[in-house]
């Protein structure tokens, strides 16, 4: 699906040089789509789980994502510099974990994905 991180991953298949139209300071709480589906199923099965934050529970900055790419051999630059807004605090995902469906670490998923790509 289209999105900031998914675009990085698609482009990584074709080139080892990425220029991103963003700033390294921007941060988001990413969650893998499979983890969202698992959380929704668990909430449905629990029937009355109440309010559940479906999130990764960790804020990951563009700079951190770029570092993962760089360690795997990509050259990453940013088109914008400057201060980014302060990232939000970590989202509380305790209820999600209690449902037995905690989100996987997206940084590790990115690293695994890049490791599996063929050399260009």
N, C-alpha and C positions, 0 to 999 in steps of 0.2 A: 504494500500500500504506500501511496505517496506520503512523504513526511521527511523531516530534516535528516534524521539518522538513516532511514531506509534509503534515501538518495545517496548518502555517503557510501553505503554498502553496495549499492548497484554500480556506482561509478568505480568503486574499488576493483571490480571485475575487469574493467577495461583499461585502467591506467594506474600508475604508481604515483602520480602527481595530482593532488587535490587542492584546489583553491576554493575556500568556502566563503560564501557571502554572509559572513557573520563575524562575531567577535569571540575570542577565546574565553571570555568571562561569562558568557551566557550558560545557564545551567537548567536542566530539566530532570524530572523524575520519570525515567523510562521504564516501561514494562513490556515484556514480549507478548505478542498477541495470543500465543498458546496459553500463557499464564492468565490472561484475562478470561479466556474461554473456560479454563479450569475453575477460576474463581466464580464465574457466573453459574456454572453447573453446581458447585458446592453450595452457593447461596440458595439456589433453587431446591437442592436436596435437603438443606437445613430447614427450609420453610420457616420464615420468621427470624432470620439471622440479624435483623435490624440494619442499621447503617454500617456499611463496610467500605472502607477505603480500598479500592482496587488500584494499587500502585506498587511500585518497586520498593518504596521506603528509603531510597537513597537518591540524593541529588547528584547528578553527574554533569560536570561542566564540559563545554566544548574543548577546553584545553586538555582535560583528562581523556576524552575520547581521541583527540588528536595524538596524544602520547601513546595510546594503544596502537594506533595506526603506524606511528613512527617506529615503535619497537618491532613491528612486523615488516618494516622496509618501505613504507610509503612516505612520500614527502608531502607535508601538509602545511599550507599557509592560509592565513585569514585575510579577507578583503577589508575587514574593518578592525580597528583597534579602539581603544578607549574603554571607559568604565561601563560595565554592564550593570543592570539593576541587581541589587542584592538578591541572591537566590532565596527562595522560601526555605523555611526549616524543613526538616525531614517529615514526611507524611507518616502518621501513625498507622501501621499496618498490623497491629496486634490481633484485631478481629479476623483479618484475612488469614493469618497464621493459625489461629484457633480453629478455623474451618479445615485446616490440613492442606491448604493450597498456597503456601508462601511463594512469592515471586522469586524467580532465579535472579542471580546477580547479572545485570545486563553487561557490565564491563567484561566479565568472563565469557559471556555469550559472544560479544563482539570479537574478543581475542580468538576464541575457538573458530568462529566463522572465517576470520582473516587467515588463520593458520591453514585452513582447508582449501584456500584458493590456490590455483596453479600459479607458478611464477610467470611473469610476463617477459 
